[in-house]
Amino acid sequence: MTDQTQPAAKKGLSATQHNTAAWKLFLIYDIFMMILIIVNLICLGANALLMSNFGGWLFDQIHLSPLLQFYKSDLHPWVIKTESWFISFLVAELLLRWLIAIIYRHHKRWFFFPFVHWYEVLAIIPYLRFLRLIRAAIIAYRLHELGYQVVPAGLKKQGLFYYRLVMEELSDRVVITVIDSIRTELETSSTHKKIIHDLVDHHRELFARALTELLQESLATELNSRQQLISTSVGQIVRQAVEDTPQLTQLLRLIPIAGSMIEHQIQNIGQQLGENITQGLIQPLATGTATQPNAIYQLISEKISHVNIENQVLEQLVESAVYESLESVRKQVKIKQWQLELEKNDQAKDESIH
């Protein structure tokens, strides 16, 4: 829409506002400008083709040279005149809208208008006429937002598909080039170890937090759920160890009557000691929450995160992780999403036919 309708469009015009004479006038004006710009660009494109060497060759091949000559002598001057008139109209229209924007304070400063509408200002220049398409596209988009189907759905879908195709190919080329450059730099540069070490040092704190959360969520939870089973198992092991000690058994059997009873009590005491000691060892490791992790796990994670990686095996591990990460990103980027979408659409068409 034009500047007069931009604030209203952004606020969301109600149904009653859509029926006002002013709103309909601005709507008609926008549609008129969009059609005028498209017709103007089509005429200029056709003129460029007909006045080119290729146009002369083409009309010679189809034996219509007299028609081309008639265009050059009689119609071409009118195209140049109409383009001059149209440029004059665009200048006057732009100045008028700028004045309206100043009067109604569409922008915080009066001189913001030409910067906001830079594409319209540049489109006045003959060599930048193609920028007029931006204004036509913006008008079409705003009409679409208001519920007017300016562009057919099929054509719009095709346009979006090819737009995404071009943008994906461009972005993929850039990303792959950057990844290859990083990999080459790491492989050839004498300072690549320093780069990797700086990368590790930068993420030590994050690694410590992640390791603490993993220990808290996995090890502490598992110990807490199996605490009774572990303590019972250790108690049974201690009891069996007492039973399997022949010197103690022989010594207790020398005591008449009470020897077997004492032996049984010692076995029970040993089992209870094993269970209590195990529970005492597990209890500090099973406490803590995700918001308040266990202090022991925090200490372990901090010590591990600050380990010195000046070690050949660790350096190879870190380098391998970095290189494989770059290669994984590269493989993912090389996947052509537009090809997958195209194959999916073709498959849907085949299924609908059959």
C-alpha positions as CSV (number, residue, x, y, z in Angstrom):
1,M,0.0,0.0,0.0
2,T,1.0,3.6,-0.3
3,D,2.3,5.6,2.7
4,Q,-1.2,6.8,3.4
5,T,-2.4,3.3,4.1
6,Q,0.7,1.8,5.7
7,P,-0.2,2.8,9.3
8,A,-3.7,1.5,9.0
9,A,-2.5,-1.7,7.4
10,K,-0.1,-2.3,10.3
11,K,-2.8,-1.7,12.9
12,G,-5.2,-4.1,11.2
13,L,-8.1,-2.3,9.5
14,S,-11.5,-3.4,10.6
15,A,-14.3,-4.3,8.2
16,T,-15.9,-0.9,8.5
17,Q,-12.7,0.9,7.7
18,H,-12.3,-1.3,4.6
19,N,-15.6,0.1,3.4
20,T,-14.6,3.7,3.6
21,A,-14.2,5.7,0.4
22,A,-10.6,6.8,1.3
23,W,-9.5,3.2,1.9
24,K,-11.1,2.1,-1.4
25,L,-9.4,5.0,-3.2
26,F,-6.0,4.0,-1.8
27,L,-6.6,0.4,-2.7
28,I,-7.6,1.3,-6.3
29,Y,-4.5,3.5,-6.5
30,D,-2.2,0.8,-5.4
31,I,-3.6,-1.7,-7.9
32,F,-3.3,1.0,-10.6
33,M,0.4,1.6,-9.7
34,M,1.2,-2.1,-9.7
35,I,-0.4,-2.6,-13.1
36,L,1.3,0.5,-14.5
37,I,4.7,-0.6,-13.3
38,I,4.3,-4.1,-14.7
39,V,3.1,-2.7,-18.1
40,N,6.0,-0.2,-18.1
41,L,8.6,-2.8,-17.5
42,I,7.1,-5.2,-20.1
43,C,7.2,-2.4,-22.7
44,L,10.8,-1.5,-21.8
45,G,11.8,-5.2,-21.9
46,A,10.2,-5.7,-25.3
47,N,11.8,-2.4,-26.5
48,A,15.3,-3.6,-25.4
49,L,14.7,-6.9,-27.2
50,L,13.5,-5.3,-30.4
51,M,16.3,-2.7,-30.5
52,S,19.0,-5.3,-29.9
53,N,21.1,-7.1,-32.5
54,F,19.4,-10.3,-31.4
55,G,16.0,-8.8,-32.2
56,G,17.2,-7.8,-35.7
57,W,18.6,-11.3,-36.3
58,L,15.3,-12.9,-35.1
59,F,13.1,-10.8,-37.3
60,D,15.3,-11.5,-40.3
61,Q,14.9,-15.2,-39.6
62,I,11.1,-15.0,-39.5
63,H,11.0,-12.6,-42.4
64,L,9.4,-9.8,-40.5
65,S,12.1,-7.1,-41.0
66,P,9.7,-4.5,-42.4
67,L,7.6,-4.9,-39.2
68,L,10.7,-4.4,-37.1
69,Q,11.7,-1.4,-39.2
70,F,8.2,0.1,-38.7
71,Y,8.6,-0.3,-34.9
72,K,12.0,1.4,-34.9
73,S,10.9,4.3,-37.0
74,D,7.4,5.0,-35.7
75,L,6.8,3.2,-32.3
76,H,10.3,3.4,-30.6
77,P,10.2,7.2,-30.3
78,W,6.9,6.9,-28.5
79,V,8.3,4.3,-26.1
80,I,11.1,6.7,-25.2
81,K,8.6,9.6,-24.7
82,T,6.3,7.5,-22.5
83,E,9.2,6.4,-20.4
84,S,10.2,10.1,-19.9
85,W,6.6,10.9,-19.0
86,F,6.5,7.9,-16.6
87,I,9.7,9.0,-14.9
88,S,8.3,12.5,-14.5
89,F,5.1,11.0,-13.1
90,L,7.1,8.8,-10.6
91,V,9.1,11.9,-9.4
92,A,5.9,13.9,-8.9
93,E,4.1,11.0,-7.2
94,L,7.1,10.4,-4.9
95,L,7.3,14.1,-3.9
96,L,3.6,14.2,-3.3
97,R,3.7,11.1,-1.0
98,W,6.7,12.6,0.8
99,L,4.7,15.7,1.5
100,I,1.7,13.7,2.7
101,A,4.1,11.7,5.0
102,I,5.4,14.9,6.4
103,I,1.9,16.4,7.0
104,Y,0.6,13.2,8.7
105,R,3.9,12.4,10.4
106,H,4.2,8.9,9.1
107,H,7.9,8.9,10.2
108,K,9.7,10.3,13.2
109,R,11.8,12.6,11.0
110,W,10.7,14.3,7.8
111,F,13.8,13.2,5.9
112,F,13.2,9.5,6.7
113,F,10.9,9.0,3.7
114,P,13.5,8.6,0.9
115,F,15.5,6.2,3.0
116,V,12.5,4.0,3.8
117,H,11.5,4.1,0.1
118,W,15.1,3.8,-1.2
119,Y,14.1,1.4,-4.0
120,E,11.6,3.9,-5.4
121,V,14.1,6.7,-5.4
122,L,16.7,4.5,-7.2
123,A,14.1,3.2,-9.6
124,I,13.8,6.6,-11.1
125,I,17.3,6.2,-12.5
126,P,17.0,4.7,-16.0
127,Y,19.7,2.1,-15.4
128,L,18.0,0.9,-12.2
129,R,14.5,0.5,-13.6
130,F,14.3,-3.1,-12.5
131,L,13.9,-1.8,-8.9
132,R,10.4,-0.8,-9.8
133,L,9.6,-4.5,-9.5
134,I,10.2,-4.2,-5.7
135,R,7.4,-1.7,-5.3
136,A,5.1,-3.9,-7.4
137,A,6.0,-6.9,-5.3
138,I,5.4,-5.0,-2.0
139,I,2.0,-3.8,-3.2
140,A,1.1,-7.4,-4.3
141,Y,2.2,-8.7,-0.9
142,R,0.2,-6.2,1.1
143,L,-2.9,-6.9,-1.1
144,H,-2.4,-10.6,-0.4
145,E,-2.2,-9.8,3.4
146,L,-5.5,-8.0,3.1
147,G,-7.1,-11.1,1.5
148,Y,-6.8,-10.2,-2.2
149,Q,-5.5,-13.0,-4.3
150,V,-3.3,-10.9,-6.6
151,V,-1.0,-13.8,-7.6
152,P,-2.5,-17.2,-8.4
153,A,-1.8,-19.8,-5.8
154,G,0.0,-22.1,-8.3
155,L,2.2,-19.4,-9.6
156,K,2.9,-18.2,-6.0
157,K,3.9,-21.7,-5.0
158,Q,6.2,-22.1,-8.0
159,G,7.8,-18.7,-7.3
160,L,8.5,-19.6,-3.7
161,F,10.0,-22.9,-4.7
162,Y,12.4,-21.3,-7.2
163,Y,13.2,-18.5,-4.7
164,R,14.1,-21.1,-2.0
165,L,16.1,-23.1,-4.6
166,V,18.2,-20.1,-5.5
167,M,18.7,-19.0,-1.9
168,E,19.6,-22.6,-0.8
169,E,22.1,-23.0,-3.6
170,L,23.7,-19.7,-2.8
171,S,23.8,-20.3,1.0
172,D,25.1,-23.8,0.5
173,R,28.0,-22.6,-1.7
174,V,28.9,-20.1,0.9
175,V,28.7,-22.5,3.9
176,I,30.7,-25.3,2.1
177,T,33.4,-22.8,1.1
178,V,33.7,-21.5,4.6
179,I,33.8,-25.1,6.0
180,D,36.5,-26.1,3.5
181,S,38.5,-23.0,4.3
182,I,38.3,-23.8,8.0
183,R,39.4,-27.4,7.5
184,T,42.3,-26.3,5.2
185,E,43.4,-23.8,7.7
186,L,43.3,-26.4,10.5
187,E,45.3,-28.9,8.5
188,T,47.9,-26.5,7.0
189,S,48.3,-23.8,9.7
190,S,51.0,-24.3,12.3
191,T,48.8,-22.6,14.8
192,H,45.8,-25.0,14.4
193,K,46.6,-26.7,17.8
194,K,46.3,-23.3,19.5
195,I,43.0,-22.7,17.7
196,I,41.7,-26.1,19.0
197,H,43.0,-25.4,22.5
198,D,41.4,-22.0,22.5
199,L,38.2,-23.7,21.4
200,V,38.4,-26.2,24.3
201,D,39.3,-23.6,26.8
202,H,36.3,-21.4,25.7
203,H,33.9,-24.3,26.4
204,R,35.4,-25.7,29.6
205,E,32.8,-24.1,31.8
206,L,29.9,-25.3,29.6
207,F,31.4,-28.8,29.5
208,A,31.6,-28.9,33.3
209,R,28.0,-27.9,33.7
210,A,26.9,-30.4,31.1
211,L,28.9,-33.2,32.8
212,T,27.4,-32.3,36.2
213,E,23.9,-32.5,34.8
214,L,24.6,-35.8,33.2
215,L,26.0,-37.3,36.4
216,Q,23.1,-35.9,38.4
217,E,20.5,-37.1,36.0
218,S,21.9,-40.5,35.3
219,L,24.3,-41.7,38.1
220,A,22.6,-40.1,41.1
221,T,19.1,-41.2,39.9
222,E,20.4,-44.8,39.3
223,L,22.1,-45.0,42.7
224,N,19.1,-43.6,44.5
225,S,16.8,-46.2,42.9
226,R,19.2,-49.1,43.5
227,Q,20.5,-48.1,46.9
228,Q,18.7,-50.8,48.8
229,L,19.6,-53.5,46.3
230,I,23.3,-52.6,46.3
231,S,23.5,-52.4,50.2
232,T,21.7,-55.7,50.5
233,S,24.0,-57.3,48.0
234,V,27.1,-56.0,49.8
235,G,25.7,-57.2,53.1
236,Q,25.2,-60.7,51.7
237,I,28.8,-60.6,50.4
238,V,30.1,-59.7,53.9
239,R,28.0,-62.4,55.5
240,Q,29.3,-64.9,53.0
241,A,32.9,-63.7,53.6
242,V,32.4,-64.4,57.4
243,E,31.0,-67.9,56.6
244,D,33.9,-68.6,54.3
245,T,36.5,-67.7,57.0
246,P,37.5,-71.2,58.4
247,Q,39.8,-69.8,61.1
248,L,36.8,-67.9,62.7
249,T,34.5,-70.9,62.4
250,Q,37.1,-73.3,64.0
251,L,37.7,-70.8,66.8
252,L,34.0,-70.3,67.6
253,R,33.4,-74.1,67.7
254,L,35.9,-74.4,70.5
255,I,33.4,-72.5,72.7
256,P,30.9,-75.1,74.0
257,I,27.1,-74.5,73.6
258,A,27.3,-70.7,72.7
259,G,29.8,-71.1,69.8
260,S,27.3,-71.6,67.0
261,M,25.1,-68.9,68.4
262,I,28.0,-66.4,68.5
263,E,29.0,-67.4,64.9
264,H,25.4,-66.7,63.7
265,Q,25.4,-63.3,65.4
266,I,28.7,-62.4,63.9
267,Q,27.4,-63.2,60.5
268,N,24.3,-61.0,61.1
269,I,26.5,-58.2,62.4
270,G,28.8,-58.4,59.4
271,Q,25.8,-58.3,57.0
272,Q,24.3,-55.3,58.8
273,L,27.7,-53.5,58.8
274,G,28.1,-54.1,55.1
275,E,24.6,-52.7,54.4
276,N,25.1,-49.7,56.6
277,I,28.5,-48.8,55.2
278,T,27.3,-49.2,51.6
279,Q,24.3,-46.9,52.3
280,G,26.6,-44.4,53.9
281,L,28.8,-44.4,50.8
282,I,25.9,-44.2,48.4
283,Q,23.8,-41.6,50.2
284,P,26.1,-38.6,49.4
285,L,26.2,-39.6,45.7
286,A,22.5,-40.0,45.4
287,T,21.5,-36.5,46.7
288,G,21.0,-33.3,44.7
289,T,18.6,-32.0,42.1
290,A,18.9,-30.6,38.6
291,T,18.7,-27.0,40.0
292,Q,21.1,-27.8,42.9
293,P,23.5,-30.5,41.7
294,N,25.5,-32.7,44.0
295,A,28.7,-31.0,45.3
296,I,30.7,-34.1,44.6
297,Y,29.6,-34.2,41.0
298,Q,30.4,-30.5,40.6
299,L,33.9,-31.1,41.9
300,I,34.4,-34.1,39.6
301,S,33.1,-32.2,36.6
302,E,35.3,-29.1,37.4
303,K,38.4,-31.2,37.7
304,I,37.7,-33.1,34.5
305,S,36.9,-29.9,32.5
306,H,40.2,-28.4,33.6
307,V,42.3,-31.4,32.6
308,N,45.4,-30.4,30.5
309,I,44.9,-31.5,26.9
310,E,48.7,-31.2,26.2
311,N,48.5,-34.9,25.5
312,Q,48.8,-36.6,22.1
313,V,45.8,-38.9,22.6
314,L,43.6,-36.1,23.8
315,E,44.7,-33.8,21.0
316,Q,43.9,-36.5,18.5
317,L,40.5,-37.0,20.1
318,V,39.7,-33.2,20.0
319,E,41.0,-32.8,16.5
320,S,38.9,-35.8,15.3
321,A,35.8,-34.4,17.0
322,V,36.3,-31.0,15.3
323,Y,37.0,-32.5,11.9
324,E,34.0,-34.9,12.1
325,S,31.8,-32.1,13.2
326,L,32.8,-30.0,10.2
327,E,32.3,-32.9,7.9
328,S,28.9,-33.7,9.3
329,V,27.8,-30.1,8.8
330,R,29.2,-30.2,5.2
331,K,27.3,-33.4,4.4
332,Q,24.1,-31.9,5.8
333,V,24.5,-28.7,3.8
334,K,25.1,-30.7,0.6
335,I,21.6,-32.2,0.9
336,K,19.4,-30.5,-1.6
337,Q,16.2,-29.7,0.2
338,W,14.6,-28.4,-3.0
339,Q,15.3,-31.8,-4.8
340,L,13.6,-33.6,-1.9
341,E,10.6,-31.3,-2.2
342,L,10.5,-31.8,-6.0
343,E,10.7,-35.6,-5.6
344,K,7.9,-35.5,-3.0
345,N,5.7,-33.4,-5.3
346,D,6.4,-35.7,-8.2
347,Q,5.6,-38.7,-6.1
348,A,2.3,-37.1,-5.0
349,K,1.4,-36.4,-8.6
350,D,2.1,-40.0,-9.6
351,E,0.0,-41.4,-6.7
352,S,-2.9,-39.1,-7.7
353,I,-2.7,-40.3,-11.3
354,H,-2.7,-44.0,-10.3
